[in-house]
Amino acid sequence: MSNHLSVLVHCYFLAALAYNVASQVLHDMAGRKLAATDPVFGILFISLVYLVYLLKPYLPLYPFTLLILVLLAMIVRFGVIQHLLNYSPHTYHSRLSWSLAILINVFGCIVLPLASFYSGG
């Protein structure tokens, strides 16, 4: 089960990075992003979360737990609630891009803590 969780959390990171890269490419080509979020900030933030996740075997439990919980709280606040409450056709490319931003982050908020803390046994 923990191997499946690991695959799912890597899929989350890949989806989040791909969304932000696509948003930046769209912005560069058409002058419009997929979401109101700055794609460069999104890429840097998700890279930080991924780095913390990958460092789990090398960090003591308490600092790792604190870091992951703070980062998860930020994902909930800025990746889910911010998008949910602020849809506008002027700041999102489409309802689909708005929905994807929310779904990717909800998925991450589910699989990241499970993959981080599930002992597998």
C-alpha positions in Angstrom: 0.0 0.0 0.0 2.8 2.5 0.9 4.3 1.9 -2.6 1.0 2.9 -4.2 0.9 6.0 -2.0 4.4 6.9 -3.1 3.4 6.7 -6.7 0.2 8.8 -6.1 2.2 11.5 -4.3 4.7 11.6 -7.1 1.8 11.9 -9.5 0.5 14.9 -7.5 3.9 16.6 -7.7 4.0 15.9 -11.5 0.5 17.2 -12.0 1.1 20.4 -9.9 4.4 21.1 -11.8 2.8 20.4 -15.2 -0.1 22.7 -14.4 2.2 25.6 -13.4 4.5 25.0 -16.4 1.5 25.0 -18.7 0.2 28.2 -17.1 3.6 29.9 -17.7 3.8 28.7 -21.3 0.3 29.9 -21.9 1.1 33.2 -20.3 4.2 33.6 -22.5 2.4 32.7 -25.7 -1.0 34.3 -25.2 -0.6 36.7 -22.3 -3.1 34.8 -20.1 -2.4 32.3 -17.3 -4.5 29.2 -16.3 -5.1 30.7 -12.9 -4.5 33.8 -10.8 -1.5 32.2 -9.2 1.9 33.3 -10.4 3.2 30.1 -12.1 6.8 30.7 -11.1 5.8 31.0 -7.5 3.7 27.8 -7.9 6.7 25.9 -9.4 9.0 27.1 -6.6 6.5 26.3 -3.9 5.6 22.8 -5.1 9.4 22.2 -5.6 9.9 23.1 -1.9 7.1 20.8 -0.8 8.6 18.0 -3.0 12.1 18.6 -1.6 10.8 18.3 2.0 8.9 15.1 1.1 12.0 13.6 -0.5 14.1 14.5 2.6 11.8 12.6 5.0 14.3 9.7 5.5 17.0 12.2 6.5 15.0 14.5 8.8 14.0 13.8 12.4 10.3 13.1 12.7 9.3 16.3 14.5 10.9 18.8 12.1 9.6 16.9 9.1 6.1 16.7 10.6 6.1 20.4 11.4 7.3 21.3 7.9 4.8 19.1 6.1 1.9 20.3 8.2 2.8 24.0 7.6 3.1 23.3 3.8 -0.1 21.4 3.8 -1.9 24.2 5.5 -0.6 26.6 2.8 -1.8 24.2 0.1 -5.2 24.1 1.7 -5.4 27.9 2.1 -3.8 29.1 -1.2 -4.3 26.0 -3.4 -7.9 25.1 -2.5 -9.7 27.9 -0.5 -8.2 30.7 -2.5 -9.3 29.2 -5.8 -12.7 28.2 -4.5 -13.5 31.7 -3.3 -12.1 33.7 -6.1 -13.2 32.4 -9.5 -13.4 35.1 -12.1 -13.3 34.8 -15.9 -10.7 37.5 -15.8 -8.2 35.7 -13.7 -8.8 32.1 -14.8 -8.4 30.8 -18.4 -11.6 28.8 -18.0 -13.8 26.9 -15.6 -11.8 23.8 -16.4 -8.5 25.4 -15.4 -10.2 26.7 -12.2 -11.5 23.2 -11.5 -8.1 21.6 -12.2 -6.3 23.9 -9.9 -8.7 22.9 -7.1 -8.7 19.2 -7.9 -4.9 18.9 -8.1 -4.5 20.6 -4.7 -7.3 18.6 -3.1 -5.7 15.4 -4.4 -2.3 16.6 -2.9 -3.9 17.3 0.4 -5.1 13.8 0.6 -2.1 11.8 -0.7 0.7 13.9 0.7 -0.1 13.3 4.4 -1.0 9.6 3.7 2.3 9.0 1.9 4.2 11.0 4.5 2.8 9.3 7.6 1.5 5.9 6.6 3.8 3.3 8.0 2.8 0.5 5.6 2.4 -2.1 8.2 
